[in-house]
Amino acid sequence: MSSILRAAPTVTAAEAVLPGNGMLSPSDAPRGPSSALFTPLEIGNGSLTLSHRIVLAPLTRNRGLPLKPDATPDSPNRIWYPSPLMVEYYTQRTTPGGLLITEGLPPSLESNGMPGVPGLWCPEQVAGWKAVVDAVHAKGGYIYAQLWNAGRASLPQHTGMPTISASATPYDGDEVYGYPPPGSTTHVRYADFPPTELSHDGIKKQIADYVNAAKLAVEECGFDGVEVHGGNGYLPEQFLSSNINTRTDEYGGTPERRCRFVLEVMEALAGAIGEDRLAIRLTPFGLYNQARGLQRMETWGYLCKELKKRLKLSYVHFIEPRYEQVHSLEEKNKFLESWGLPNVDLKIFKEIFGDTPFFSAGGWNYTNCWGALEGGAYDAFAIGRLFLSTPDLVERLKKGQPLNAYDRSRFYGPFPDPEVGYTDYPTYEEVLKSGKPLNGSA
């Protein structure tokens, strides 16, 4: 058997999901075709029926094409659109009745946090995403567009525009932007480029950008729905986080007022494309992009209660409390303990949303995914890295086949050979036929 396969993929402490309330022990839970993973699930208030409950999580992979391929340091490219390679990537991971969530799509130039990320505001982007959607639909799948506004997690050198946020709060310390600015080989500190605080008119513009992108997604590209990225320290969470949002107007100062921007975005989107096509992703216990605010339960509890009261969303999507992109499990637990939440799980949010389909993301693999759905803790899993490396993940889980190892060094482009670590991961059948490991695979 090729070394690309491993029976139990190594999961770091930071990626581990600890069993909580409502889960059966994985050793006692049904596996394979008898698992609840392979039962139907209605989303979109009954407008869509998924054939299984394994969802492709949103994964930024920076494989877009530059709109200005002949860019120079003095005139850099700032806009990317979906490539034919991206059509292949999403099609590879499509199953009949399965749901895919795209990588984050910036709704405007100033909202884009990384090079190589195709947004959704210009004709070339619309055409590229329509090709992706058409290919997914042709294979019988469903696909939601995730809308992503990086806020202060970007740089003016990257977008060519001022960086914006809930407040003019700079980053702490020496954390650097992930890419050297155009024309440079040196990384720069976020702290050296603090954002400007959004005015009331600026807030209205951000909301209008979300609405425009959502309409393009549904009406022009044909996406089945839209998911707002409300976590990971990006613009919505910058409003939610007390250490970033220091406003004293109606958008800050209390948990309720810090929720106002997110609620206004969601209500505007519901009015534009309908509640049946609208979802949100939240990270109430995340620390990414220095979102280290206090009053976690007060803020996210109020937000979720208001979302449930005001809107009938297609689904909600949460990241596990102990899953963190930049912290070890031990470091994350220290933060949870400092907040008085050492044993927290997502149960309270599941209870708030009641019959709204509830997705969980963060560290799920084929050693720990069994039993959580049977116990009612969640309704579906969003899986990212192992779905990247294993295009036939759904079939392999059903048949008990080992998964491919992923190559972290190929997660984030742009790359001159973008297919490597993206569309060249083999299916199980291809691995057995070749007998060769994937170059660069763990």
Phi, psi and omega in degrees: 000140182297149180287355174293338183267144172215138186290330180220092183307135180295127179243122180292166179301324181291340182260358184283139173254123181270132180303138180231196181300141175086008180249139168279154174298134179306329181287338181260351188273150175295147180235169178065213186301336181277355179287150176296345175304332187251032173251156182293156176216127176273133171234179180062032180055040177091359182281338177230140175241114177283144180275343177207175191242031176249111188251138173289117179289154176294130183225110175288122182229002168055047180253016180288162177264142179287135177293333179242083186294338181261033182297155177234165177303328179280337179224073187287156172284137180233359184231134178235153179226159184297139181263163172303331177296324178291326174300315180297317182302309181291324179295320179303327186261010179273135172234152177303122180079005179269155181251132172247142171245128184290166164304164180295129179255111176297133179275000180200167179296315184290343182271355185280128184262351184211152170289154177083001182263118181280122180271202180210081175209349181239163186302320181296323178291319178300313180297319181294317179289328177297323178296321177298310183298315181300320181292320178295315180295323180297334179266003175092009182263176176240153182212131175253144175267126174270126178264130191227118175244113187288336183058232185285358177277021175236183179226148178296331178294332181281313184270339186077012182224160178299143175280139185238158175199181177298322178219169180275052184267117179283163171293153173271149168074206189251021178300134184250154173295143190292345184228138173300142177302156179309132179084004182233160174244007184249131176288151180240154181280138173302320186300337180280353182225069182295151182282167170263147179284132179293131171284174177298320176295323178295322176297316179299322179295317179299317179296318179297324177295317176302313183297317180298314180295322180295319178295318177298319182299312186277314188276327183258316183274333180089014177304149179284343179178183184227135173247127176275128175280101182256018185228200175055027175074018176272185195309310179303318180285337174295328173287325184284336189269122185292336179281343178258314181276102179251019181295155176241009178268201184288356178254011181197172175104332177220160177305319183295317182287329178293340179276349190300316182300312181298317180296322178293320176300311184294320179291323177295319179292320178299321178292333184273319186238353179097144180297329182298338184251018188236135178218172178215147173250133183229148177230074187296344180240020182278160179233000187296146183057035175059032173279090189240030183293161178264190180054047184298307183291323179296317184287304184286331175297314178296315180303312184292321177297320179290320177299316180294322182288322188270330190225150172252087188287157177297314176195169171235153193223116184240149173261138184302143183303324184263006175266128181215138183286335188235358182239149173285166178301320181296315179295319181296319180298327177297320177294315180300319178294321180293336177271000184075027184231051186294333184244026186290147170220190184269006186304318183298324180285325174299320179293321179298316185277347172056246185275002175289126180307133190241112180263141175241135177233152174123094172082006181287135177213184187276011169261341186234359185277349185277129173105338183290324181282322179300324181279355177083010181292325182218172176250339180197160175249136169259120184242133185250283191300318180286338174282329173298310186280345185231087185299333178258038183306315184300313181295321182291321176297320181295324184264359180072028181270147180295156183260164175283149171283146177260158182248103183301327184294347181250014181293310191243114176278206357291151179232151173290339178239071191296341182288336183290128183070024182220292179252000183261008173290130186275157168286170180298318179298319180292323178297314182295323180290321185279322183068013183243141176286154175288131181301125178088359182283150177288000000 
